[in-house]
Amino acid sequence: MQSNDKQLTELSDDELLQQKKKLKSEKISNAVILGFMVGVAVFSTWRNGFGLFTFFPLLFVPFALNHTKKVSALEAELRARNLS
């Protein structure tokens, strides 16, 4: 995370705003993927009971947490530069 903070501080204002747009599209993609996986888990549980696909969405949690850390670091840098 420290290297990510250092990279964010070295970016120009325009580059930070581009990163914000990129992370916003990633956020939407992650939400769609997670929603699909939860739907598969619910359907699988309903049809077959508990099994592999019931807990499949849990594999996505580390990626979602990493994305959340990136977004919060970027938002902090944007607030520090008054670019929000």
C-alpha positions in Angstrom: 0.0 0.0 0.0 2.9 2.3 0.8 4.2 2.1 -2.8 0.7 2.8 -4.1 0.5 6.0 -2.0 3.9 7.1 -3.3 2.7 6.5 -6.9 -0.4 8.5 -6.3 1.5 11.5 -4.9 3.8 11.5 -7.9 0.9 11.6 -10.4 -0.3 14.9 -12.0 -3.8 16.2 -11.4 -5.0 15.0 -14.8 -3.5 11.5 -14.2 -5.3 11.3 -10.8 -8.6 12.2 -12.4 -8.0 9.5 -15.1 -7.3 7.0 -12.3 -10.6 8.0 -10.7 -12.5 7.3 -13.9 -10.7 3.9 -14.3 -11.5 2.9 -10.7 -15.1 3.9 -11.2 -15.5 1.5 -14.1 -13.7 -1.2 -12.2 -16.1 -0.7 -9.3 -19.1 -1.2 -11.6 -17.5 -4.4 -13.1 -16.8 -5.8 -9.7 -20.4 -5.2 -8.6 -21.7 -7.0 -11.7 -19.4 -9.9 -11.2 -20.1 -10.2 -7.4 -23.9 -10.0 -8.1 -23.6 -12.7 -10.7 -21.6 -14.9 -8.3 -24.1 -14.4 -5.5 -26.9 -15.3 -7.8 -25.2 -18.5 -8.8 -24.6 -19.3 -5.1 -28.3 -18.7 -4.2 -29.5 -20.7 -7.2 -27.1 -23.6 -6.5 -28.1 -23.7 -2.9 -31.8 -23.6 -3.8 -31.4 -26.4 -6.4 -28.7 -28.7 -4.8 -28.3 -27.6 -1.2 -24.9 -26.5 0.1 -21.9 -27.2 -2.1 -19.0 -25.6 -3.8 -20.9 -22.8 -5.5 -22.5 -21.8 -2.3 -19.2 -20.4 -1.0 -17.8 -19.4 -4.4 -18.4 -15.7 -3.9 -16.1 -15.7 -0.9 -13.2 -16.2 -3.2 -13.9 -12.7 -4.6 -13.7 -10.9 -1.2 -9.9 -10.3 -1.2 -10.1 -8.6 -4.7 -13.0 -6.4 -3.5 -11.1 -5.4 -0.4 -8.0 -4.6 -2.4 -10.1 -2.4 -4.8 -11.6 -0.6 -1.8 -8.2 0.2 -0.4 -7.2 1.7 -3.8 -10.3 3.8 -4.0 -9.9 5.2 -0.5 -6.2 6.0 -1.2 -7.1 7.8 -4.4 -10.0 9.7 -2.8 -7.7 10.8 0.0 -5.1 12.1 -2.5 -7.9 13.9 -4.5 -9.2 15.5 -1.3 -5.6 16.6 -0.3 -5.3 18.4 -3.7 -8.9 19.8 -3.6 -9.8 17.9 -6.8 -12.9 16.1 -5.5 
